[in-house]
Amino acid sequence: MDIVMLPTDKREGATALGPDDMEGLRLSYISTRAQLDAAEFDNIASAAEWAQRCARKGPAEVLSVNFLLDLHQRMFGQVWDWAGKWRRRDTNIGVDWIRIPQDVANALADALHWHELSTFTRDEIAVRVHHRLAQIHPFPNGNGRSARYVADLYLMSTGSAPFTWGRDTPGTPSEIRADYIGILQSTDITGDYTSMMDFARS
């Protein structure tokens, strides 16, 4: 299985990274967005076999705090020093950083509870846990990618097909990403997951 991640806008690939972008970067040769994207893609791909092996153990394995921390570290640890570590400062999105461990634990426990009781369809549980993790914004970066992967791995752990995350949606990569962000923001307000499920399966 390919890891499905929203593509980056290649027109921005040559953009130089600023000092803030470089904080915690482990690879000294990286100086552009394109180089960073390539390094992160390779790192994420290297985590796939381990992640899919864990998914075969069932939902309780992938809907756990320790798994999320380990997943994030394996996805980004070759590139960033902060991989697999909670965000330690407040940002313009996400909960107060001090709430992160408990909010993440609650979000994952809720998802496992919904699964055990069949409260929602598997697709809705997947988008709900993805959306909640994105809201919490637990890591300095890589939150969307890790949250989408947790959703996919949950689906795989139940024998369901992972999402495509807009892969077959018409439009440029930047337009597809804008649609994704817009749906996330709309879901924040409405609490209706229909559009998110439609996008995730498109």
matplotlib code that plots the C-alpha trace (Angstrom):
import matplotlib.pyplot as plt

x = [0.0, 1.2, 1.1, -1.5, -0.5, -1.7, 0.8, 2.8, 2.6, 5.6, 5.7, 6.8, 9.5, 12.5, 11.4, 14.3, 13.6, 13.8, 15.4, 12.2, 11.7, 15.2, 14.7, 15.3, 16.3, 18.8, 19.9, 22.4, 22.1, 18.5, 17.9, 14.8, 11.2, 11.7, 14.6, 12.7, 9.6, 11.8, 13.5, 10.2, 8.6, 11.5, 11.2, 7.5, 7.8, 10.3, 7.7, 5.1, 6.1, 6.2, 2.9, 1.0, 2.3, 1.0, -2.4, -2.8, -2.9, -6.2, -7.8, -6.6, -3.0, -3.3, -5.7, -3.2, -1.0, 2.2, 1.5, 0.8, 4.1, 6.0, 4.4, 5.3, 8.8, 9.1, 7.6, 9.8, 12.7, 15.3, 14.6, 13.6, 14.9, 11.4, 9.7, 7.6, 7.6, 4.7, 4.5, 5.9, 4.6, 1.3, 0.7, -2.0, -3.8, -4.3, -5.1, -2.9, 0.2, -0.2, -3.5, -2.0, -1.3, -4.7, -6.6, -4.9, -5.6, -9.2, -9.5, -8.0, -10.0, -13.2, -12.4, -11.8, -15.0, -16.9, -15.4, -16.2, -19.8, -20.2, -21.4, -20.5, -19.4, -15.7, -15.3, -16.8, -14.7, -11.6, -12.5, -13.5, -10.2, -8.3, -10.2, -9.7, -6.0, -5.7, -7.6, -5.3, -2.2, 0.0, 3.3, 5.5, 4.8, 3.5, 0.2, -2.0, 0.1, 0.2, -3.5, -4.4, -2.2, -3.8, -7.2, -5.9, -4.2, -7.4, -9.3, -6.7, -6.9, -10.6, -10.0, -11.3, -9.6, -7.6, -8.8, -7.6, -7.7, -8.8, -6.3, -8.9, -10.4, -9.9, -7.7, -4.1, -2.4, -2.8, -6.5, -7.0, -5.2, -7.3, -10.4, -9.1, -8.4, -11.8, -13.5, -11.6, -12.5, -16.2, -16.3, -14.9, -18.0, -20.7, -19.6, -20.9, -18.5, -20.3, -18.1, -14.9, -15.9, -16.8, -13.4, -11.5, -13.0, -12.6]
y = [0.0, 3.5, 6.0, 8.5, 12.1, 15.3, 16.4, 19.6, 22.4, 21.8, 25.5, 26.2, 23.5, 25.7, 28.0, 28.5, 27.5, 30.3, 30.0, 29.0, 26.2, 24.9, 24.5, 20.9, 19.8, 16.9, 17.0, 19.8, 19.6, 20.6, 24.3, 24.2, 23.1, 20.5, 18.9, 18.8, 17.3, 14.6, 13.8, 13.6, 11.4, 8.9, 8.9, 8.4, 5.6, 3.9, 3.7, 1.9, -1.7, -1.2, 0.7, -1.8, -4.7, -2.9, -2.3, -6.1, -6.4, -4.6, -1.2, -1.2, -1.2, 1.9, 3.9, 4.3, 7.2, 5.1, 4.1, 7.7, 8.9, 6.0, 6.5, 10.2, 9.4, 6.8, 9.1, 12.1, 11.0, 10.8, 14.4, 16.2, 16.2, 16.8, 13.8, 11.8, 14.6, 16.7, 20.3, 22.4, 25.8, 27.4, 28.0, 29.8, 26.5, 23.6, 23.3, 24.8, 22.7, 21.6, 19.9, 17.8, 14.5, 14.3, 15.5, 13.0, 10.2, 11.2, 11.4, 8.0, 6.4, 7.8, 6.4, 2.9, 3.1, 4.1, 1.1, -1.3, -0.2, 0.4, 3.9, 5.2, 3.6, 2.8, 5.7, 8.1, 6.9, 7.3, 10.9, 11.8, 10.7, 12.4, 15.6, 15.6, 15.0, 17.8, 20.1, 19.2, 19.7, 17.7, 17.9, 20.9, 19.7, 16.7, 16.8, 16.5, 13.7, 11.7, 12.2, 11.0, 8.0, 7.1, 7.2, 5.0, 2.5, 2.3, 1.4, -1.2, -2.7, -3.4, -4.9, -1.8, 0.1, 3.2, 6.6, 8.2, 11.7, 13.5, 11.8, 11.4, 14.9, 17.2, 20.2, 21.2, 20.0, 23.5, 23.5, 20.0, 21.1, 24.2, 22.1, 19.8, 22.7, 24.3, 21.1, 20.8, 24.3, 23.8, 20.6, 22.6, 24.7, 22.3, 19.0, 17.4, 14.8, 14.1, 16.4, 15.0, 11.5, 12.3, 14.0, 11.2, 8.7, 10.9]
z = [0.0, -0.8, 2.0, 0.8, 1.7, 0.2, -2.4, -2.1, -4.6, -6.8, -7.7, -4.2, -4.3, -4.7, -1.9, 0.6, 4.2, 6.8, 10.2, 11.9, 9.4, 10.1, 13.9, 14.8, 11.3, 11.4, 7.8, 7.1, 3.3, 3.2, 2.3, 0.1, 0.4, -2.3, -0.5, 2.7, 1.0, -0.5, 2.8, 4.6, 1.9, 2.2, 6.0, 5.9, 3.4, 5.7, 8.4, 6.3, 6.9, 10.7, 10.8, 8.7, 10.8, 13.9, 12.2, 11.7, 15.5, 15.6, 16.5, 20.1, 18.9, 16.6, 18.8, 21.6, 22.8, 22.7, 19.1, 18.0, 19.5, 18.0, 14.6, 14.5, 15.5, 12.8, 10.2, 10.9, 13.1, 10.4, 9.5, 12.7, 16.3, 17.7, 16.0, 18.4, 21.0, 22.1, 21.1, 24.0, 23.2, 22.2, 18.5, 16.5, 16.0, 18.4, 22.1, 24.9, 24.9, 28.5, 27.6, 24.7, 26.5, 28.1, 25.0, 22.8, 25.2, 25.4, 21.6, 21.0, 23.8, 22.4, 19.0, 20.4, 22.4, 19.3, 17.5, 20.2, 20.4, 16.6, 17.4, 14.0, 10.7, 10.4, 7.9, 10.3, 13.3, 11.1, 10.1, 13.6, 15.1, 12.3, 12.8, 16.5, 16.3, 13.8, 16.1, 19.1, 16.9, 19.3, 17.5, 16.3, 12.7, 10.7, 12.4, 9.4, 7.9, 11.1, 11.8, 8.3, 8.6, 12.0, 10.3, 7.5, 9.9, 11.9, 8.8, 7.8, 11.4, 10.8, 7.3, 5.5, 2.7, 3.6, 2.5, -0.8, 0.7, -2.5, -4.7, -7.5, -7.0, -10.0, -9.4, -8.7, -5.6, -4.0, -4.8, -3.3, -0.2, 0.0, -0.2, 2.6, 4.9, 4.1, 5.0, 8.3, 9.2, 8.3, 10.4, 13.3, 13.2, 12.2, 13.7, 10.5, 9.1, 5.8, 3.7, 5.3, 4.6, 1.0, 0.5, 2.2, -0.1, -3.3]

ax = plt.figure().add_subplot(projection="3d")
ax.plot(x, y, z, "-o")
ax.set_aspect("equal")
plt.show()
